[in-house]
Amino acid sequence: MPHFASFVAIVILMLSCSKEEPSKIDPDSDHLKYFGFTLIDTWWDDPTDDEVKVNYIDEVATFSNVADILVVNPTDNIVKRMQRMDGVQVKCILSFFFEQVSTASPSGVEYKLRPDYKNRWDEFVRVNEMPTNKNLVQAFYMGEEPT
């Protein structure tokens, strides 16, 4: 009798295994329009690998359509960086309106809107010819929450 129970258990297990292919993701699905990553073009080198690299767009472009570019100063000319992303059908997310003012916050990093944000914006627009290149930007990252 124990052999029969083992035989039945094996048969049930074998019959429960599906031979159908797993369902495929519909690439035309409209539930997710934008998908991307941070730390892509931010002058950050991954300390866990041996390669010195600060732009990772080649690693995520095949499955992303947005990625961030770090703008440190309003005089940073990022046109070539934006064009590089655009060349692989990825739009930019930019942030440069806020500055870290302390560590006295729940997150350990407190940001405040820069008092010179209007001047910084005007300079950035001029340097990067934004009326011409605005199509390369998808969004602006406004700051960390909660600070």
C-alpha positions in Angstrom: 0.0 0.0 0.0 2.8 2.5 0.7 4.1 2.0 -2.8 0.7 2.7 -4.3 0.4 6.0 -2.3 3.9 7.0 -3.5 2.9 6.1 -7.1 -0.3 8.2 -6.9 1.6 11.2 -5.4 4.2 11.0 -8.2 1.4 10.8 -10.9 -0.4 13.8 -9.3 2.8 15.8 -9.2 3.6 15.0 -12.8 0.2 15.9 -14.0 0.2 19.2 -12.1 3.3 20.4 -14.0 2.2 22.6 -16.8 3.8 22.3 -20.2 2.3 25.6 -21.5 4.7 28.5 -22.1 4.5 31.2 -19.5 2.4 34.2 -20.5 4.2 36.9 -22.4 4.1 40.5 -21.3 2.1 42.7 -23.7 4.6 45.4 -24.9 1.6 47.5 -26.0 0.2 47.6 -22.5 -0.8 51.1 -21.4 -0.6 50.7 -17.7 3.0 52.0 -17.5 4.1 54.8 -19.7 7.5 55.7 -18.2 10.1 53.5 -16.5 13.6 54.3 -15.5 16.3 54.6 -12.9 18.2 57.1 -10.8 22.1 57.3 -10.6 22.4 56.8 -14.4 24.4 59.9 -15.4 25.2 61.4 -12.0 29.0 61.2 -11.8 28.6 58.3 -9.4 30.9 55.2 -9.7 29.6 51.9 -8.4 32.0 51.0 -5.6 31.1 47.3 -5.9 32.7 46.7 -9.3 36.2 47.1 -10.7 35.2 49.3 -13.6 35.5 53.1 -13.4 32.2 54.3 -14.9 29.9 57.2 -14.2 27.3 56.8 -16.9 25.2 53.7 -17.0 22.7 54.4 -19.8 24.1 51.6 -21.9 23.1 49.2 -19.1 19.5 50.3 -18.8 18.5 51.7 -22.2 17.0 48.5 -23.5 14.3 48.4 -20.8 14.0 52.1 -19.8 12.7 55.3 -21.3 13.7 57.8 -18.6 16.9 58.3 -16.5 18.3 61.1 -14.4 21.2 63.4 -15.2 22.8 65.3 -12.3 23.0 69.0 -12.8 25.4 70.5 -10.2 25.6 74.0 -11.5 23.4 76.1 -13.8 26.4 76.6 -16.0 26.7 72.8 -16.6 26.3 72.2 -20.3 24.5 68.8 -20.5 23.4 69.0 -24.1 25.7 66.1 -25.2 24.6 64.0 -22.2 21.0 64.6 -23.1 21.6 63.8 -26.7 23.4 60.6 -25.8 20.3 59.5 -23.9 18.0 60.6 -26.7 20.1 58.5 -29.1 18.9 55.4 -27.2 15.3 56.6 -26.9 15.6 57.7 -23.2 14.4 61.1 -21.9 16.1 62.9 -19.1 14.9 63.7 -15.5 16.7 66.7 -14.1 17.1 68.2 -10.6 18.9 71.3 -9.5 16.6 73.6 -7.6 17.3 72.3 -4.1 20.3 72.3 -1.8 21.2 70.3 1.3 21.1 72.5 4.3 21.4 70.1 7.2 21.0 66.6 8.5 18.3 67.5 11.1 15.3 65.8 9.5 13.6 62.4 9.6 15.4 61.2 6.5 18.8 62.5 7.7 19.0 65.0 4.9 17.2 68.3 4.8 16.8 70.1 1.5 15.5 73.6 0.9 14.6 75.5 -2.2 17.6 77.5 -3.3 17.0 81.3 -2.9 18.6 81.8 -6.3 16.5 79.2 -8.1 15.1 81.7 -10.7 18.6 82.9 -11.6 19.9 79.3 -11.8 17.0 78.3 -14.0 17.5 81.2 -16.4 21.3 80.4 -16.7 20.6 76.7 -17.2 18.1 77.5 -20.0 20.6 79.8 -21.7 23.6 77.4 -21.4 21.7 74.4 -22.6 19.6 76.1 -25.3 16.5 74.7 -23.7 14.0 76.3 -26.2 15.7 74.1 -28.8 16.4 71.1 -26.5 13.3 70.9 -24.4 12.2 67.8 -26.2 15.1 65.9 -24.6 13.7 66.4 -21.0 10.8 64.3 -19.7 10.6 65.6 -16.1 12.2 67.6 -13.3 12.8 65.9 -10.0 11.8 68.5 -7.4 13.4 67.1 -4.2 13.5 64.5 -1.6 10.4 63.8 0.6 10.1 63.7 3.5 13.0 66.0 4.4 
